[in-house]
Amino acid sequence: MNRILAFTFSFMLLGISQIVFAQNAANENENASVLHQNGQIYLVVLVLLTIFAGIIFYLIRLEKKLNKLEKKEN
């Protein structure tokens, strides 16, 4: 029973994702050109890089703390 539900759920998600991608394909070129015209594409890239750098920094800090705890435990 669980396999049937899982298969049905995954099939539904696959179908929904296809609809969403089909709708976004038409607007993709228009959105990109508007961002390039206004110069806002650089702001979007800056925000994404900031978020990515924050995640990397957090993971490195977490790894150092875990290493300290492991050394302390041993």
Gaussian input, Z-matrix of N, CA and C with variables (Angstrom, degrees):
# hf/3-21g

backbone

0 1
 N
 C     1     B1
 C     2     B2     1     A1
 N     3     B3     2     A2     1     D1
 C     4     B4     3     A3     2     D2
 C     5     B5     4     A4     3     D3
 N     6     B6     5     A5     4     D4
 C     7     B7     6     A6     5     D5
 C     8     B8     7     A7     6     D6
 N     9     B9     8     A8     7     D7
 C    10    B10     9     A9     8     D8
 C    11    B11    10    A10     9     D9
 N    12    B12    11    A11    10    D10
 C    13    B13    12    A12    11    D11
 C    14    B14    13    A13    12    D12
 N    15    B15    14    A14    13    D13
 C    16    B16    15    A15    14    D14
 C    17    B17    16    A16    15    D15
 N    18    B18    17    A17    16    D16
 C    19    B19    18    A18    17    D17
 C    20    B20    19    A19    18    D18
 N    21    B21    20    A20    19    D19
 C    22    B22    21    A21    20    D20
 C    23    B23    22    A22    21    D21
 N    24    B24    23    A23    22    D22
 C    25    B25    24    A24    23    D23
 C    26    B26    25    A25    24    D24
 N    27    B27    26    A26    25    D25
 C    28    B28    27    A27    26    D26
 C    29    B29    28    A28    27    D27
 N    30    B30    29    A29    28    D28
 C    31    B31    30    A30    29    D29
 C    32    B32    31    A31    30    D30
 N    33    B33    32    A32    31    D31
 C    34    B34    33    A33    32    D32
 C    35    B35    34    A34    33    D33
 N    36    B36    35    A35    34    D34
 C    37    B37    36    A36    35    D35
 C    38    B38    37    A37    36    D36
 N    39    B39    38    A38    37    D37
 C    40    B40    39    A39    38    D38
 C    41    B41    40    A40    39    D39
 N    42    B42    41    A41    40    D40
 C    43    B43    42    A42    41    D41
 C    44    B44    43    A43    42    D42
 N    45    B45    44    A44    43    D43
 C    46    B46    45    A45    44    D44
 C    47    B47    46    A46    45    D45
 N    48    B48    47    A47    46    D46
 C    49    B49    48    A48    47    D47
 C    50    B50    49    A49    48    D48
 N    51    B51    50    A50    49    D49
 C    52    B52    51    A51    50    D50
 C    53    B53    52    A52    51    D51
 N    54    B54    53    A53    52    D52
 C    55    B55    54    A54    53    D53
 C    56    B56    55    A55    54    D54
 N    57    B57    56    A56    55    D55
 C    58    B58    57    A57    56    D56
 C    59    B59    58    A58    57    D57
 N    60    B60    59    A59    58    D58
 C    61    B61    60    A60    59    D59
 C    62    B62    61    A61    60    D60
 N    63    B63    62    A62    61    D61
 C    64    B64    63    A63    62    D62
 C    65    B65    64    A64    63    D63
 N    66    B66    65    A65    64    D64
 C    67    B67    66    A66    65    D65
 C    68    B68    67    A67    66    D66
 N    69    B69    68    A68    67    D67
 C    70    B70    69    A69    68    D68
 C    71    B71    70    A70    69    D69
 N    72    B72    71    A71    70    D70
 C    73    B73    72    A72    71    D71
 C    74    B74    73    A73    72    D72
 N    75    B75    74    A74    73    D73
 C    76    B76    75    A75    74    D74
 C    77    B77    76    A76    75    D75
 N    78    B78    77    A77    76    D76
 C    79    B79    78    A78    77    D77
 C    80    B80    79    A79    78    D78
 N    81    B81    80    A80    79    D79
 C    82    B82    81    A81    80    D80
 C    83    B83    82    A82    81    D81
 N    84    B84    83    A83    82    D82
 C    85    B85    84    A84    83    D83
 C    86    B86    85    A85    84    D84
 N    87    B87    86    A86    85    D85
 C    88    B88    87    A87    86    D86
 C    89    B89    88    A88    87    D87
 N    90    B90    89    A89    88    D88
 C    91    B91    90    A90    89    D89
 C    92    B92    91    A91    90    D90
 N    93    B93    92    A92    91    D91
 C    94    B94    93    A93    92    D92
 C    95    B95    94    A94    93    D93
 N    96    B96    95    A95    94    D94
 C    97    B97    96    A96    95    D95
 C    98    B98    97    A97    96    D96
 N    99    B99    98    A98    97    D97
 C   100   B100    99    A99    98    D98
 C   101   B101   100   A100    99    D99
 N   102   B102   101   A101   100   D100
 C   103   B103   102   A102   101   D101
 C   104   B104   103   A103   102   D102
 N   105   B105   104   A104   103   D103
 C   106   B106   105   A105   104   D104
 C   107   B107   106   A106   105   D105
 N   108   B108   107   A107   106   D106
 C   109   B109   108   A108   107   D107
 C   110   B110   109   A109   108   D108
 N   111   B111   110   A110   109   D109
 C   112   B112   111   A111   110   D110
 C   113   B113   112   A112   111   D111
 N   114   B114   113   A113   112   D112
 C   115   B115   114   A114   113   D113
 C   116   B116   115   A115   114   D114
 N   117   B117   116   A116   115   D115
 C   118   B118   117   A117   116   D116
 C   119   B119   118   A118   117   D117
 N   120   B120   119   A119   118   D118
 C   121   B121   120   A120   119   D119
 C   122   B122   121   A121   120   D120
 N   123   B123   122   A122   121   D121
 C   124   B124   123   A123   122   D122
 C   125   B125   124   A124   123   D123
 N   126   B126   125   A125   124   D124
 C   127   B127   126   A126   125   D125
 C   128   B128   127   A127   126   D126
 N   129   B129   128   A128   127   D127
 C   130   B130   129   A129   128   D128
 C   131   B131   130   A130   129   D129
 N   132   B132   131   A131   130   D130
 C   133   B133   132   A132   131   D131
 C   134   B134   133   A133   132   D132
 N   135   B135   134   A134   133   D133
 C   136   B136   135   A135   134   D134
 C   137   B137   136   A136   135   D135
 N   138   B138   137   A137   136   D136
 C   139   B139   138   A138   137   D137
 C   140   B140   139   A139   138   D138
 N   141   B141   140   A140   139   D139
 C   142   B142   141   A141   140   D140
 C   143   B143   142   A142   141   D141
 N   144   B144   143   A143   142   D142
 C   145   B145   144   A144   143   D143
 C   146   B146   145   A145   144   D144
 N   147   B147   146   A146   145   D145
 C   148   B148   147   A147   146   D146
 C   149   B149   148   A148   147   D147
 N   150   B150   149   A149   148   D148
 C   151   B151   150   A150   149   D149
 C   152   B152   151   A151   150   D150
 N   153   B153   152   A152   151   D151
 C   154   B154   153   A153   152   D152
 C   155   B155   154   A154   153   D153
 N   156   B156   155   A155   154   D154
 C   157   B157   156   A156   155   D155
 C   158   B158   157   A157   156   D156
 N   159   B159   158   A158   157   D157
 C   160   B160   159   A159   158   D158
 C   161   B161   160   A160   159   D159
 N   162   B162   161   A161   160   D160
 C   163   B163   162   A162   161   D161
 C   164   B164   163   A163   162   D162
 N   165   B165   164   A164   163   D163
 C   166   B166   165   A165   164   D164
 C   167   B167   166   A166   165   D165
 N   168   B168   167   A167   166   D166
 C   169   B169   168   A168   167   D167
 C   170   B170   169   A169   168   D168
 N   171   B171   170   A170   169   D169
 C   172   B172   171   A171   170   D170
 C   173   B173   172   A172   171   D171
 N   174   B174   173   A173   172   D172
 C   175   B175   174   A174   173   D173
 C   176   B176   175   A175   174   D174
 N   177   B177   176   A176   175   D175
 C   178   B178   177   A177   176   D176
 C   179   B179   178   A178   177   D177
 N   180   B180   179   A179   178   D178
 C   181   B181   180   A180   179   D179
 C   182   B182   181   A181   180   D180
 N   183   B183   182   A182   181   D181
 C   184   B184   183   A183   182   D182
 C   185   B185   184   A184   183   D183
 N   186   B186   185   A185   184   D184
 C   187   B187   186   A186   185   D185
 C   188   B188   187   A187   186   D186
 N   189   B189   188   A188   187   D187
 C   190   B190   189   A189   188   D188
 C   191   B191   190   A190   189   D189
 N   192   B192   191   A191   190   D190
 C   193   B193   192   A192   191   D191
 C   194   B194   193   A193   192   D192
 N   195   B195   194   A194   193   D193
 C   196   B196   195   A195   194   D194
 C   197   B197   196   A196   195   D195
 N   198   B198   197   A197   196   D196
 C   199   B199   198   A198   197   D197
 C   200   B200   199   A199   198   D198
 N   201   B201   200   A200   199   D199
 C   202   B202   201   A201   200   D200
 C   203   B203   202   A202   201   D201
 N   204   B204   203   A203   202   D202
 C   205   B205   204   A204   203   D203
 C   206   B206   205   A205   204   D204
 N   207   B207   206   A206   205   D205
 C   208   B208   207   A207   206   D206
 C   209   B209   208   A208   207   D207
 N   210   B210   209   A209   208   D208
 C   211   B211   210   A210   209   D209
 C   212   B212   211   A211   210   D210
 N   213   B213   212   A212   211   D211
 C   214   B214   213   A213   212   D212
 C   215   B215   214   A214   213   D213
 N   216   B216   215   A215   214   D214
 C   217   B217   216   A216   215   D215
 C   218   B218   217   A217   216   D216
 N   219   B219   218   A218   217   D217
 C   220   B220   219   A219   218   D218
 C   221   B221   220   A220   219   D219

   B1=1.4525
   B2=1.5275
   B3=1.3408
   B4=1.4562
   B5=1.5244
   B6=1.3327
   B7=1.4624
   B8=1.5225
   B9=1.3085
   B10=1.4662
   B11=1.5198
   B12=1.3365
   B13=1.4574
   B14=1.5316
   B15=1.3150
   B16=1.4568
   B17=1.5306
   B18=1.3186
   B19=1.4645
   B20=1.5266
   B21=1.3136
   B22=1.4619
   B23=1.5234
   B24=1.3245
   B25=1.4573
   B26=1.5260
   B27=1.3342
   B28=1.4596
   B29=1.5322
   B30=1.3174
   B31=1.4665
   B32=1.5270
   B33=1.3293
   B34=1.4657
   B35=1.5288
   B36=1.3271
   B37=1.4593
   B38=1.5219
   B39=1.3130
   B40=1.4541
   B41=1.5295
   B42=1.3071
   B43=1.4540
   B44=1.5124
   B45=1.3240
   B46=1.4607
   B47=1.5231
   B48=1.3215
   B49=1.4637
   B50=1.5256
   B51=1.3136
   B52=1.4631
   B53=1.5258
   B54=1.3184
   B55=1.4630
   B56=1.5196
   B57=1.3252
   B58=1.4613
   B59=1.5182
   B60=1.3312
   B61=1.4521
   B62=1.5266
   B63=1.2932
   B64=1.4605
   B65=1.5247
   B66=1.3233
   B67=1.4566
   B68=1.5218
   B69=1.3119
   B70=1.4557
   B71=1.5188
   B72=1.3068
   B73=1.4646
   B74=1.5220
   B75=1.3145
   B76=1.4529
   B77=1.5264
   B78=1.3275
   B79=1.4567
   B80=1.5151
   B81=1.3191
   B82=1.4589
   B83=1.5230
   B84=1.3140
   B85=1.4605
   B86=1.5233
   B87=1.3069
   B88=1.4609
   B89=1.5302
   B90=1.3215
   B91=1.4538
   B92=1.5212
   B93=1.3114
   B94=1.4585
   B95=1.5231
   B96=1.3106
   B97=1.4643
   B98=1.5186
   B99=1.3282
   B100=1.4681
   B101=1.5232
   B102=1.3209
   B103=1.4602
   B104=1.5291
   B105=1.3413
   B106=1.4619
   B107=1.5229
   B108=1.3170
   B109=1.4576
   B110=1.5189
   B111=1.3007
   B112=1.4576
   B113=1.5203
   B114=1.3237
   B115=1.4535
   B116=1.5174
   B117=1.3150
   B118=1.4577
   B119=1.5249
   B120=1.3175
   B121=1.4584
   B122=1.5206
   B123=1.3320
   B124=1.4567
   B125=1.5247
   B126=1.3133
   B127=1.4628
   B128=1.5278
   B129=1.3084
   B130=1.4632
   B131=1.5256
   B132=1.3264
   B133=1.4629
   B134=1.5224
   B135=1.3166
   B136=1.4585
   B137=1.5222
   B138=1.3155
   B139=1.4625
   B140=1.5272
   B141=1.3257
   B142=1.4643
   B143=1.5236
   B144=1.3172
   B145=1.4623
   B146=1.5205
   B147=1.3328
   B148=1.4588
   B149=1.5197
   B150=1.3083
   B151=1.4630
   B152=1.5258
   B153=1.3177
   B154=1.4635
   B155=1.5286
   B156=1.3299
   B157=1.4656
   B158=1.5257
   B159=1.3347
   B160=1.4540
   B161=1.5183
   B162=1.3058
   B163=1.4720
   B164=1.5327
   B165=1.3203
   B166=1.4604
   B167=1.5276
   B168=1.3299
   B169=1.4622
   B170=1.5256
   B171=1.3226
   B172=1.4588
   B173=1.5256
   B174=1.3165
   B175=1.4620
   B176=1.5296
   B177=1.3238
   B178=1.4643
   B179=1.5235
   B180=1.3168
   B181=1.4692
   B182=1.5174
   B183=1.3145
   B184=1.4599
   B185=1.5316
   B186=1.3277
   B187=1.4599
   B188=1.5267
   B189=1.3260
   B190=1.4637
   B191=1.5213
   B192=1.3238
   B193=1.4645
   B194=1.5228
   B195=1.3148
   B196=1.4642
   B197=1.5252
   B198=1.3164
   B199=1.4628
   B200=1.5202
   B201=1.3358
   B202=1.4603
   B203=1.5177
   B204=1.3343
   B205=1.4598
   B206=1.5295
   B207=1.3172
   B208=1.4650
   B209=1.5257
   B210=1.3320
   B211=1.4539
   B212=1.5313
   B213=1.3180
   B214=1.4713
   B215=1.5127
   B216=1.3236
   B217=1.4595
   B218=1.5229
   B219=1.3310
   B220=1.4726
   B221=1.4905
   A1=111.09
   A2=116.32
   A3=119.70
   A4=111.73
   A5=115.75
   A6=118.82
   A7=111.19
   A8=116.60
   A9=120.52
   A10=110.10
   A11=116.82
   A12=120.26
   A13=110.94
   A14=117.00
   A15=121.00
   A16=110.39
   A17=116.89
   A18=120.50
   A19=110.63
   A20=117.00
   A21=121.02
   A22=110.92
   A23=116.43
   A24=120.79
   A25=111.33
   A26=117.50
   A27=120.60
   A28=110.92
   A29=117.34
   A30=120.69
   A31=110.78
   A32=116.45
   A33=120.37
   A34=110.73
   A35=117.73
   A36=121.03
   A37=111.21
   A38=116.23
   A39=120.21
   A40=110.55
   A41=116.89
   A42=120.93
   A43=112.66
   A44=116.76
   A45=120.62
   A46=110.06
   A47=117.15
   A48=119.24
   A49=111.14
   A50=117.83
   A51=120.53
   A52=111.11
   A53=117.22
   A54=121.00
   A55=110.43
   A56=116.25
   A57=120.55
   A58=111.02
   A59=118.26
   A60=120.66
   A61=111.53
   A62=117.36
   A63=120.23
   A64=110.54
   A65=117.72
   A66=120.44
   A67=111.48
   A68=118.16
   A69=121.27
   A70=112.75
   A71=118.28
   A72=120.89
   A73=111.28
   A74=117.79
   A75=121.15
   A76=111.74
   A77=118.10
   A78=121.51
   A79=113.40
   A80=118.17
   A81=121.44
   A82=112.14
   A83=117.72
   A84=120.69
   A85=111.26
   A86=116.60
   A87=120.80
   A88=110.70
   A89=117.40
   A90=121.08
   A91=111.44
   A92=116.99
   A93=120.53
   A94=111.08
   A95=117.82
   A96=119.84
   A97=111.08
   A98=118.05
   A99=120.81
   A100=109.85
   A101=117.86
   A102=120.72
   A103=111.16
   A104=117.21
   A105=120.04
   A106=110.78
   A107=117.69
   A108=120.85
   A109=111.47
   A110=117.35
   A111=121.02
   A112=112.92
   A113=118.00
   A114=121.21
   A115=112.73
   A116=117.25
   A117=121.15
   A118=112.43
   A119=117.56
   A120=120.22
   A121=110.15
   A122=116.98
   A123=120.72
   A124=111.23
   A125=116.19
   A126=120.49
   A127=110.52
   A128=116.74
   A129=120.78
   A130=110.24
   A131=116.55
   A132=120.70
   A133=110.33
   A134=117.88
   A135=121.81
   A136=111.61
   A137=117.36
   A138=121.04
   A139=110.49
   A140=117.17
   A141=120.25
   A142=111.79
   A143=117.14
   A144=120.33
   A145=111.89
   A146=116.74
   A147=120.84
   A148=111.10
   A149=116.81
   A150=120.97
   A151=110.17
   A152=116.57
   A153=120.80
   A154=110.96
   A155=117.48
   A156=120.95
   A157=110.43
   A158=117.35
   A159=120.64
   A160=112.30
   A161=116.33
   A162=120.20
   A163=110.02
   A164=117.27
   A165=120.91
   A166=110.49
   A167=117.45
   A168=121.62
   A169=110.93
   A170=116.66
   A171=120.94
   A172=111.20
   A173=117.22
   A174=120.33
   A175=112.12
   A176=117.14
   A177=120.08
   A178=110.13
   A179=116.28
   A180=120.21
   A181=111.45
   A182=116.85
   A183=121.62
   A184=110.82
   A185=116.53
   A186=120.59
   A187=110.92
   A188=117.44
   A189=120.52
   A190=111.21
   A191=116.93
   A192=120.13
   A193=111.39
   A194=116.25
   A195=119.50
   A196=111.11
   A197=117.29
   A198=120.32
   A199=111.36
   A200=116.92
   A201=120.30
   A202=110.93
   A203=116.62
   A204=119.99
   A205=111.63
   A206=116.39
   A207=119.59
   A208=111.17
   A209=117.30
   A210=120.75
   A211=111.08
   A212=115.76
   A213=120.68
   A214=110.92
   A215=116.78
   A216=121.13
   A217=112.05
   A218=116.67
   A219=121.38
   A220=107.78
   D1=-41.79
   D2=-179.11
   D3=-66.18
   D4=-36.06
   D5=178.36
   D6=-65.01
   D7=-39.08
   D8=179.69
   D9=-65.01
   D10=-43.06
   D11=178.82
   D12=-65.23
   D13=-41.48
   D14=179.69
   D15=-64.40
   D16=-42.70
   D17=178.78
   D18=-64.14
   D19=-43.90
   D20=179.82
   D21=-63.31
   D22=-44.21
   D23=-179.89
   D24=-63.23
   D25=-44.83
   D26=-179.91
   D27=-66.38
   D28=-36.44
   D29=177.43
   D30=-64.97
   D31=-40.39
   D32=178.44
   D33=-65.09
   D34=-42.36
   D35=178.87
   D36=-64.05
   D37=-38.96
   D38=178.30
   D39=-63.44
   D40=-42.63
   D41=178.99
   D42=-65.19
   D43=-40.74
   D44=179.68
   D45=-67.20
   D46=-40.21
   D47=-179.02
   D48=-64.49
   D49=-36.24
   D50=178.07
   D51=-63.66
   D52=-39.47
   D53=178.99
   D54=-65.53
   D55=-43.57
   D56=-178.79
   D57=-64.74
   D58=-43.66
   D59=179.48
   D60=-65.15
   D61=-35.31
   D62=179.45
   D63=-66.77
   D64=-37.09
   D65=179.72
   D66=-73.49
   D67=-34.08
   D68=-177.71
   D69=-77.79
   D70=-21.72
   D71=-177.26
   D72=-64.29
   D73=-35.71
   D74=-178.41
   D75=-70.01
   D76=-35.47
   D77=-176.39
   D78=-89.28
   D79=-8.12
   D80=-173.07
   D81=-63.39
   D82=-46.78
   D83=-178.59
   D84=-66.93
   D85=-38.05
   D86=-179.87
   D87=-65.72
   D88=-44.48
   D89=-179.80
   D90=-64.63
   D91=-40.96
   D92=-179.40
   D93=-65.23
   D94=-40.52
   D95=-178.96
   D96=-68.73
   D97=-35.42
   D98=177.72
   D99=-65.44
   D100=-42.11
   D101=179.68
   D102=-65.71
   D103=-37.96
   D104=178.76
   D105=-68.43
   D106=-38.57
   D107=-178.90
   D108=-65.15
   D109=-41.39
   D110=-177.51
   D111=-84.83
   D112=-9.82
   D113=-177.58
   D114=76.82
   D115=12.67
   D116=-178.19
   D117=-80.63
   D118=-10.98
   D119=179.46
   D120=-62.49
   D121=-32.79
   D122=178.75
   D123=-68.56
   D124=-35.13
   D125=176.82
   D126=-66.48
   D127=-41.15
   D128=178.47
   D129=-63.39
   D130=-44.37
   D131=178.79
   D132=-63.71
   D133=-40.71
   D134=179.02
   D135=-62.97
   D136=-43.43
   D137=178.96
   D138=-64.21
   D139=-43.80
   D140=178.94
   D141=-63.42
   D142=-41.56
   D143=177.79
   D144=-65.03
   D145=-37.77
   D146=178.09
   D147=-64.50
   D148=-44.18
   D149=178.62
   D150=-63.58
   D151=-44.93
   D152=179.89
   D153=-62.61
   D154=-42.97
   D155=179.11
   D156=-64.26
   D157=-38.85
   D158=177.91
   D159=-63.29
   D160=-40.95
   D161=178.64
   D162=-65.77
   D163=-44.20
   D164=178.79
   D165=-61.94
   D166=-44.54
   D167=178.49
   D168=-59.87
   D169=-44.15
   D170=179.71
   D171=-62.73
   D172=-43.25
   D173=-179.62
   D174=-66.08
   D175=-38.39
   D176=178.18
   D177=-65.93
   D178=-44.01
   D179=178.95
   D180=-63.14
   D181=-40.99
   D182=178.58
   D183=-64.29
   D184=-40.16
   D185=178.87
   D186=-63.82
   D187=-40.74
   D188=178.13
   D189=-63.54
   D190=-42.19
   D191=178.31
   D192=-64.00
   D193=-40.47
   D194=178.69
   D195=-65.48
   D196=-39.54
   D197=177.64
   D198=-63.06
   D199=-40.02
   D200=177.26
   D201=-62.51
   D202=-43.78
   D203=179.57
   D204=-64.67
   D205=-38.65
   D206=179.13
   D207=-66.44
   D208=-41.20
   D209=178.41
   D210=-66.39
   D211=-38.86
   D212=179.00
   D213=-65.73
   D214=-38.24
   D215=-179.28
   D216=-68.87
   D217=-37.25
   D218=-179.72
   D219=-82.73

